[in-house]
Every structure is written in structure tokens, then in C-alpha cells.
């Protein structure tokens, strides 16, 4: 009961804080216009409205929507496409919807560069497992696709370029300096005299984010790593498209994930992995990066029209993505710690999936992929179902251990 009471208290506090923030949140229109001419789109500008450093999912998505809205946008990538990146290569439903909006999804599927993951599930530390199917439940938009970053990043960046974002490959950023008198950033290239100028700077240069660190927005290095291995098709007998294995020795522990405290400054925003937009429970970052990139673009559309990019206004961007999915990372961390300390919770979850079937799996997937808040795990349909399986497993293991004791006597 004590644990239940603490959980209820946390829920109440979260709701109160959310209502408080919403009531006290300032609007962009409340800020004075300092650069009123910025909103005029048909005027030839010598500078860019927005310069984005990093053409991964976050940066390229941001560039795509800014260009679509008619703003002069620069997208800088230090390497040349196609280029690879270590990743789990799973693209979840929210990102799939954005890919569809970009017209990229069908292209990736037709070119055999992305594959729908229809059959999936999990294997718990105790060896309990469930593999189900999602297509019949979810319809046309799958829960996830598998797509190498070699193909994904290239497709999104090229989509931004087709939308008239100025994509510059092999353009490694050395530094960015802001001039208060002109209100412009000057971005310089590594080992070159080449420069670009922009009203707003977006740091989308990945988890290390050398640029955001250089600017003093990020003060600590990433404390997690990613590894992967590919298995050649046809060399195994594994029929499922994707299964999450929760090995006892590799359960999720607390990492520096779940959002940076600051992702904004005067005339600057931080998006994607650079801003810590990674779920601590699942390690999922692609769809948060793409959603965050789109939110940044829509936010900057408002800011440019208002002609103000001061720190206090740019802070509203941080509040928006935190309200959308950032605060949910705190619940992810709570569940992450609970699973780490009590692996039997994952056994109970697998047992619940096995008993309830594919519809329950689809709802579980929505929670795990951030489609709905992690706090939904406390709803009766989940908490009571998993709680029942937990009690059943505890009883089984208690009597099982008693039987083992009798046999050894």
C-alpha cells in the first residue's frame, strides 16, 4: 500500500505542476518584435533564417518543415550521404507518420530499404515470452519498421533538400559566433575560410553535441553507448520480426538520458540526441528526434513571424517538447529503476501479454514507443493485469522453492 500511495502522490503532483505550467506559460505574441522584416518571405536575404548543424533525423526533419513553410533554411552535414550511424535501426509509429507526411515512407519500402516489423514481442529475464502480430490490430500504420540509418538519414535529408532546404554535405562546423549588433550567427567550417550567416542556429549534432557544448548549453558528456550486430537473412530460424530480450545481466539502468535541462538560448535551439530526447526505458530516440525536429520547425515559424528570438521566448520551445514527451521520461526512469531492481515485473508483463494476446500487445507497444505516456501503465487495464500475474508468479516461485527444499532434505 505504501508504494501505491507514493505512486498516487506522484501522479497528483505531476498533474498540479502541468496545470501550473500551462496557466503561467507565456505566448509568443506576448514578446516585442525586434526583427519585424524577418517575416517577409519574398525578400532576398543575404543570411539564412535558420541554420541547422547536423543532418540526422532531428536536423533534417526540422529543415524539411522549415523549408516547406517557406523559410530560407541551411542544413549542414559533416559527412557525405549516404553515411552510417550506430543505432538499433527501429523506427516507431510516430516517426513513420512523419515519414509518410514527407513522402519518404513508400520510397523506403519500395526500394527494399525498410521492412515492416509485424511480428514481435519480448522475452523476460525469467524466460517468459510472447510474440504476437500487430498489423491486424494497428491497420495501415505499423508499430515499427526496421531501416538502417545508412538509408533513413539519407532519405530524410534528401527530402529536406527537395523541399528547397540548402543541404551542404562534407561541411564540418568548426564554431558558431553570435554578433549582438546584427543579431546574426556566423558559422565557420573546419580547416576553411568558408562561412554562413543565420538568424537562428539549431544544434542537431548528436549526443556528444560539440557545438552545444561549445556554446555552454550542454555541460556534460553522454554517459551511454550503443552497439549492434547484423545477422544475415536466411542464416537463422528466428521467425519474429523483432523481439526485445531482457537479459538479467543487461537490464536497463539509470543513464544520462531523458532530456537536458536546457535546450535553448538567445537565437539558438538544441534538438534530438543533442537535447537528450532519448527514452531512458527503451533507448528509443529516432521518433523523439523527428517529433522534436518538427516541433522546433513549427515553433521557429511562429518566432520568425514575431521577429523575436530572445532567451525567454526560445524557452517556450523547451517547455513545449517537455510537455509533449519530455516529462514522460521521468516516468520512464521510475519504471526503468523498478524493472532493474525487480526483474520479476518483466516476467509478469510477459505473462500478461501471453494471456491477453495481440490487442494488449498493441497497447503495450504504444506505451513503450511513447505514443501514449508511460503513466498509462498505472491504469487498471495494465496495473491490475500485470499485478495479478505478479502475485501468481510470486506464489508459484514461493511454493516452488519450498518443493526444492523438501527434495534436498
C-alpha positions in Angstrom: 0.0 0.0 0.0 2.9 2.3 0.8 4.2 2.0 -2.8 0.7 2.6 -4.2 0.2 5.7 -2.1 3.6 7.1 -3.2 2.6 6.5 -6.9 -0.7 8.2 -6.4 1.0 11.2 -4.8 3.5 11.4 -7.7 0.5 11.4 -10.2 -1.2 14.2 -8.3 2.0 16.3 -8.1 2.6 15.8 -11.8 -0.9 16.9 -12.7 -0.7 20.0 -10.5 2.7 21.0 -12.0 1.4 20.5 -15.5 -1.7 22.7 -14.8 0.5 25.3 -13.2 2.9 25.4 -16.2 0.1 25.7 -18.7 -1.6 28.6 -16.8 1.7 30.5 -16.5 3.1 29.8 -19.9 3.7 32.9 -21.9 2.7 33.1 -25.5 5.0 34.1 -28.4 2.7 37.0 -29.2 3.5 38.5 -25.8 7.1 39.3 -26.9 8.1 42.5 -28.6 9.1 42.3 -32.3 12.9 43.1 -32.7 13.3 41.9 -36.3 10.0 42.6 -38.0 11.4 42.3 -41.5 12.3 38.7 -41.0 8.7 37.5 -41.6 8.8 38.9 -45.2 9.5 35.7 -47.2 9.8 37.1 -50.7 12.7 39.5 -49.9 16.1 38.3 -50.9 18.1 37.8 -47.7 21.8 37.7 -47.5 21.5 35.5 -44.4 19.6 32.3 -43.7 16.5 32.4 -41.4 17.7 29.2 -39.7 21.0 27.2 -39.9 20.8 23.6 -38.7 24.1 21.8 -37.8 23.6 18.1 -38.2 21.5 16.3 -40.8 20.3 13.3 -38.8 16.6 12.6 -38.2 16.2 15.7 -35.9 18.0 18.2 -38.1 16.7 17.0 -41.4 13.1 16.9 -40.2 13.4 20.4 -38.8 14.9 21.5 -42.2 12.1 19.8 -44.1 9.3 21.6 -42.3 11.0 25.0 -42.2 11.6 24.8 -46.0 8.0 23.6 -46.5 6.8 26.7 -44.6 8.8 28.9 -47.0 11.8 29.9 -44.8 15.4 30.1 -46.0 17.0 27.2 -44.3 20.6 25.8 -44.3 21.3 22.2 -43.4 24.9 21.3 -42.6 26.2 17.8 -42.5 29.9 17.0 -41.6 29.9 13.8 -43.8 28.7 12.9 -47.2 25.5 10.9 -47.7 24.9 8.0 -47.5 26.7 7.7 -44.2 26.1 5.2 -41.4 25.4 5.7 -37.7 25.4 3.1 -34.8 21.7 2.6 -33.9 19.1 -0.1 -33.2 17.6 0.8 -36.6 14.0 0.6 -35.3 11.7 3.4 -36.5 8.5 3.6 -34.5 4.9 4.7 -35.4 5.3 8.5 -34.6 8.3 8.7 -36.9 6.6 6.6 -39.5 3.7 9.1 -39.7 6.2 11.9 -40.3 8.0 9.8 -43.0 4.6 9.3 -44.6 3.9 13.1 -44.5 7.3 13.7 -46.1 6.6 11.1 -48.9 9.6 9.1 -47.8 8.0 6.0 -46.3 6.7 4.4 -49.5 10.0 5.2 -51.2 12.0 3.3 -48.5 9.6 0.3 -48.6 9.5 0.1 -52.4 13.3 0.3 -52.6 13.5 -2.6 -50.0 15.4 -0.3 -47.7 12.8 -0.5 -44.9 10.9 -3.5 -43.7 7.7 -3.6 -41.6 8.1 -5.3 -38.3 4.7 -7.0 -37.9 5.6 -9.9 -35.7 7.3 -9.0 -32.4 7.2 -9.2 -28.6 9.5 -9.7 -25.6 11.4 -12.3 -23.7 11.7 -11.6 -19.9 14.6 -12.3 -17.6 12.8 -15.4 -16.3 12.5 -16.8 -19.7 8.8 -16.0 -20.2 8.0 -14.7 -23.7 5.3 -13.7 -26.1 5.5 -12.9 -29.8 2.4 -11.6 -31.5 1.3 -9.8 -34.6 0.3 -6.1 -34.8 -0.9 -5.5 -38.4 -4.3 -6.8 -37.9 -4.8 -4.6 -34.8 -3.0 -1.4 -35.9 -4.1 -1.2 -39.6 -2.1 0.6 -42.3 0.5 2.3 -40.0 2.7 -0.4 -38.4 4.1 -0.2 -34.9 7.6 -0.1 -36.2 9.8 -0.6 -39.3 13.5 -1.7 -39.5 15.6 0.7 -41.5 19.4 1.2 -41.5 20.4 4.7 -40.7 22.5 4.5 -43.8 19.2 4.7 -45.7 17.0 6.6 -43.3 19.1 9.6 -42.8 19.9 9.9 -46.4 16.2 9.8 -47.4 15.1 12.4 -44.9 18.0 14.8 -45.7 17.3 14.5 -49.4 13.6 15.1 -48.7 14.5 18.3 -47.0 16.7 19.3 -50.0 13.8 18.6 -52.4 11.7 21.0 -50.3 14.4 23.6 -51.0 16.5 23.4 -47.8 20.1 24.2 -48.7 21.9 20.9 -47.9 25.6 21.2 -47.6 27.4 17.9 -47.2 31.1 17.4 -46.2 30.6 20.7 -44.2 32.0 20.1 -40.7 31.2 23.0 -38.4 34.2 24.5 -36.5 32.4 27.1 -34.4 29.5 29.5 -34.4 29.7 33.0 -33.1 26.9 35.4 -32.4 27.0 39.1 -33.2 24.7 41.1 -30.9 24.8 44.2 -33.1 23.4 42.4 -36.2 21.6 39.6 -34.4 23.3 37.0 -36.7 25.3 33.8 -36.2 28.4 33.4 -38.2 29.2 29.7 -38.7 32.7 28.7 -39.8 33.9 25.5 -41.4 36.7 23.2 -40.2 40.0 24.0 -41.9 38.4 26.5 -44.2 37.6 30.2 -44.5 34.0 29.3 -45.7 31.3 30.8 -43.5 27.5 31.2 -43.4 25.3 33.6 -41.6 21.9 32.9 -40.0 19.4 34.5 -37.7 18.8 31.3 -35.7 21.1 28.4 -35.0 19.8 24.8 -34.4 22.2 22.4 -32.8 21.3 18.9 -34.0 24.8 17.4 -34.0 24.1 14.2 -32.0 24.6 13.1 -28.4 28.1 14.5 -28.0 26.9 17.8 -29.4 30.3 19.5 -29.6 28.6 22.7 -30.8 26.0 23.0 -28.0 28.8 22.1 -25.5 31.0 24.9 -27.0 28.1 27.3 -26.6 27.7 26.4 -22.9 24.2 25.0 -23.4 25.3 21.4 -22.7 27.7 20.9 -19.8 28.1 17.1 -19.5 29.1 14.4 -21.9 26.8 11.5 -22.8 27.0 8.6 -20.4 25.6 5.8 -22.6 26.7 3.9 -25.6 25.2 1.9 -28.4 26.4 -1.3 -30.0 24.9 -3.5 -32.7 25.4 -6.6 -34.8 23.7 -7.6 -38.1 22.6 -11.2 -38.8 22.4 -12.1 -42.4 18.9 -13.1 -43.6 18.4 -16.8 -44.1 21.1 -17.8 -41.7 18.8 -18.3 -38.7 15.4 -19.9 -37.9 14.1 -17.0 -35.9 10.6 -16.2 -37.3 9.7 -13.0 -35.4 10.5 -9.6 -37.0 11.7 -8.2 -33.7 11.9 -9.2 -30.0 13.2 -7.3 -27.0 15.3 -9.6 -24.9 15.6 -8.5 -21.2 18.8 -10.3 -20.2 19.3 -10.5 -16.4 22.8 -9.1 -16.7 21.8 -6.3 -19.1 18.6 -4.8 -17.7 18.2 -1.0 -18.2 19.9 1.1 -15.5 19.9 4.9 -15.0 21.7 6.6 -17.8 22.1 10.3 -18.7 19.0 10.2 -20.9 15.6 11.7 -20.7 16.2 15.3 -21.7 18.6 18.1 -21.0 17.6 20.8 -18.6 18.3 23.5 -21.2 17.8 23.2 -24.9 17.6 26.9 -25.8 19.4 30.2 -25.7 19.4 33.6 -27.5 18.8 32.8 -31.2 19.5 29.1 -30.6 17.7 25.7 -30.1 19.0 22.2 -29.4 17.1 19.2 -30.8 17.3 15.4 -31.0 20.0 13.4 -29.2 21.9 16.6 -28.5 19.0 17.7 -26.3 18.7 14.3 -24.7 15.5 13.3 -26.4 16.0 9.6 -25.7 13.7 7.4 -23.7 15.5 6.0 -20.6 13.3 2.9 -20.5 13.7 1.8 -24.1 16.7 3.8 -25.5 14.3 4.9 -28.4 15.4 8.2 -29.9 14.6 8.3 -33.6 10.9 9.2 -33.3 11.5 11.6 -30.5 14.2 13.3 -32.6 11.9 13.6 -35.6 9.0 14.8 -33.5 11.3 17.2 -31.7 12.6 18.4 -35.1 9.1 19.0 -36.4 8.1 20.9 -33.2 11.2 23.1 -33.5 10.3 24.0 -37.1 6.8 24.9 -36.2 8.0 26.9 -33.2 10.5 28.8 -35.2 7.8 29.5 -37.8 6.0 31.4 -35.1 9.2 33.0 -33.7 10.3 34.3 -37.2 6.8 35.8 -37.8 7.1 37.5 -34.4 10.6 38.7 -35.1 11.9 37.8 -31.6 14.5 35.1 -30.6 15.4 36.1 -27.1 16.2 33.5 -24.5 12.9 33.8 -22.7 10.9 33.3 -25.9 13.1 30.4 -27.1 12.5 28.8 -23.7 8.9 28.2 -24.8 10.2 25.6 -27.3 11.8 23.7 -24.4 8.5 23.8 -22.5 6.6 22.5 -25.5 8.6 19.4 -26.1 8.9 18.7 -22.4 5.1 18.9 -22.2 4.7 16.7 -25.3 7.1 13.9 -24.3 9.9 15.1 -22.1 8.2 14.9 -18.7 7.2 11.3 -19.6 10.9 10.5 -19.5 10.7 10.9 -15.7 8.2 8.1 -15.5 10.4 6.1 -17.8 13.2 6.4 -15.3 10.9 5.3 -12.5 9.8 2.2 -14.3 13.3 1.6 -15.5 14.6 1.6 -11.9 11.7 -0.6 -10.8 12.5 -3.2 -13.5 16.2 -3.1 -12.7 15.6 -3.8 -9.0 12.7 -6.2 -9.5 13.1 -8.2 -12.8 10.0 -10.2 -11.9 8.0 -7.2 -13.1 9.1 -8.0 -16.6 8.2 -11.7 -16.1 4.8 -10.6 -15.0 4.5 -8.3 -18.0 5.4 -11.1 -20.4 2.9 -13.4 -18.7 0.2 -10.7 -19.1 0.9 -10.3 -22.8 0.8 -14.1 -23.2 -2.6 -14.3 -21.5 -4.2 -11.2 -23.1 -2.9 -11.5 -26.6 -2.2 -9.2 -29.6 -4.6 -6.3 -28.6 -2.9 -6.0 -25.3 0.5 -6.2 -27.0 -0.5 -3.3 -29.3 -1.4 -1.1 -26.4 1.8 -2.1 -24.6 3.7 -1.1 -27.8 2.0 2.3 -27.8 3.3 2.9 -24.3 6.8 1.5 -24.9 7.2 3.6 -28.1 6.0 6.8 -26.5 2.7 7.0 -28.4 0.9 7.4 -25.0 2.5 8.4 -21.7 4.3 5.8 -19.5 1.9 6.8 -16.7 -0.8 4.8 -18.6 0.9 1.8 -17.1 -0.8 2.7 -13.9 -4.3 2.4 -15.5 -6.3 -0.5 -14.2 -6.2 -2.4 -17.5 -2.4 -2.6 -17.1 -1.7 -2.3 -13.4 -4.3 -4.9 -12.4 -3.5 -7.3 -15.2 0.2 -7.2 -14.5 -0.4 -7.1 -10.7 -2.4 -10.3 -11.0 0.4 -12.1 -12.9 2.9 -10.8 -10.4 1.1 -12.3 -7.5 0.6 -15.6 -9.3 4.3 -15.8 -10.2 5.3 -14.9 -6.6 3.1 -17.7 -5.3 4.4 -20.2 -7.8 8.0 -19.4 -7.0 7.4 -19.5 -3.3 5.9 -22.9 -3.4 8.4 -24.0 -6.0 11.3 -23.1 -3.7 9.5 -25.0 -0.8 9.3 -28.1 -3.0 13.0 -27.7 -3.9 13.9 -27.5 -0.2 12.0 -30.8 0.5 13.8 -32.6 -2.3 17.2 -31.6 -0.9 16.4 -32.7 2.6 
